[in-house]
């Protein structure tokens, strides 16, 4: 069975909370800089209402952006975290190779996002 997965980013392009708006911008910039493909779901877009509600029910978190999900090859969707989780993975990826080798439980871009694809 394939471990391939699609990254889905739930945002709100009309969010008024300055911290959430800033976190969304930073997250998108990180994903673009890493050339990581993702599907964006805009929670403010009426066309995305059904998807937004489904993602909220999976994460258990409403009205807090951004949120990150994986859609797996079998069709299942899983929540993997919010901005803080993405930031944690990004920062861990900068650790020296020796530390990462001694601590294989540390999640990095390669271990966490290495099997992300743009489509199945």
C-alpha positions as CSV (number, residue, x, y, z in Angstrom):
1,X,0.0,0.0,0.0
2,X,1.2,3.4,-0.9
3,X,2.3,6.0,1.7
4,X,1.7,8.8,-0.7
5,X,-0.4,11.6,0.6
6,X,-1.7,15.1,-0.4
7,X,-1.2,18.0,1.9
8,X,-4.4,20.1,2.5
9,X,-4.0,23.6,4.1
10,X,-7.2,25.1,5.6
11,X,-6.9,28.9,5.7
12,X,-9.3,31.8,5.8
13,X,-8.3,34.5,3.4
14,X,-10.6,36.9,5.2
15,X,-9.5,36.2,8.7
16,X,-9.4,39.3,10.9
17,X,-7.2,38.0,13.6
18,X,-3.8,39.4,12.9
19,X,-1.9,36.5,14.5
20,X,-3.8,33.9,12.4
21,X,-3.3,36.0,9.3
22,X,0.4,36.3,9.9
23,X,0.7,32.6,10.7
24,X,-1.1,31.8,7.4
25,X,1.3,34.0,5.4
26,X,4.4,32.4,7.1
27,X,3.0,28.9,6.5
28,X,2.4,29.5,2.8
29,X,5.9,31.1,2.4
30,X,7.5,28.1,4.1
31,X,5.6,25.6,1.9
32,X,6.5,27.6,-1.2
33,X,10.2,27.9,-0.2
34,X,10.3,24.1,0.3
35,X,8.4,23.6,-3.0
36,X,5.9,21.4,-1.2
37,X,2.7,20.9,-3.2
38,X,-0.5,21.5,-1.3
39,X,-4.2,22.1,-1.8
40,X,-5.6,25.2,-0.2
41,X,-9.1,25.2,1.2
42,X,-10.3,28.8,1.9
43,X,-12.8,28.6,4.8
44,X,-14.2,32.0,3.8
45,X,-15.1,30.8,0.3
46,X,-18.8,29.7,0.1
47,X,-17.7,27.0,-2.5
48,X,-15.5,25.5,0.2
49,X,-18.1,25.4,3.0
50,X,-18.6,21.7,2.9
51,X,-14.9,20.9,2.8
52,X,-14.3,23.4,5.6
53,X,-16.9,21.8,7.8
54,X,-15.5,18.3,7.1
55,X,-12.0,19.5,8.0
56,X,-13.2,21.2,11.2
57,X,-14.9,17.9,12.3
58,X,-11.7,16.0,11.6
59,X,-9.5,18.4,13.6
60,X,-12.0,19.2,16.3
61,X,-10.8,22.8,16.0
62,X,-13.1,25.5,14.6
63,X,-12.2,29.0,13.4
64,X,-8.4,28.7,14.0
65,X,-6.2,29.0,11.0
66,X,-4.1,27.6,9.4
67,X,-4.8,23.9,9.9
68,X,-2.9,21.1,8.1
69,X,-4.3,17.8,6.9
70,X,-3.2,14.8,4.8
71,X,-5.4,13.0,2.4
72,X,-4.1,9.5,2.0
73,X,-4.2,7.3,-1.1
74,X,-7.1,5.3,0.5
75,X,-9.2,8.4,0.6
76,X,-8.9,8.9,4.4
77,X,-8.1,12.4,5.7
78,X,-6.1,13.0,8.9
79,X,-5.3,16.1,10.8
80,X,-1.7,16.6,11.6
81,X,-1.6,20.0,13.3
82,X,-1.7,23.8,13.3
83,X,0.8,26.5,12.6
84,X,2.8,25.6,15.7
85,X,3.3,22.0,14.5
86,X,4.4,23.2,11.0
87,X,6.8,25.6,12.7
88,X,8.1,22.9,15.0
89,X,8.9,20.6,12.0
90,X,10.5,23.5,10.1
91,X,12.8,24.4,13.0
92,X,13.7,20.7,13.7
93,X,14.8,20.4,10.1
94,X,17.6,22.9,10.8
95,X,19.1,20.8,13.5
96,X,22.6,19.4,12.9
97,X,22.6,16.0,11.2
98,X,24.3,14.3,14.2
99,X,21.5,15.4,16.5
100,X,18.9,14.1,14.1
101,X,20.7,10.8,13.8
102,X,20.8,10.4,17.5
103,X,17.1,11.3,17.9
104,X,15.2,9.5,15.1
105,X,11.9,10.5,16.7
106,X,12.4,14.1,15.7
107,X,10.1,14.9,12.7
108,X,11.8,16.8,9.9
109,X,10.6,17.9,6.4
110,X,12.0,14.7,4.9
111,X,10.5,12.4,7.4
112,X,7.1,14.1,7.7
113,X,6.6,15.5,4.1
114,X,8.8,13.2,2.1
115,X,5.9,11.3,0.6
116,X,3.6,14.3,-0.2
117,X,2.5,14.4,-3.8
118,X,0.4,16.9,-5.8
119,X,-2.1,14.3,-6.9
120,X,-2.7,10.5,-6.9
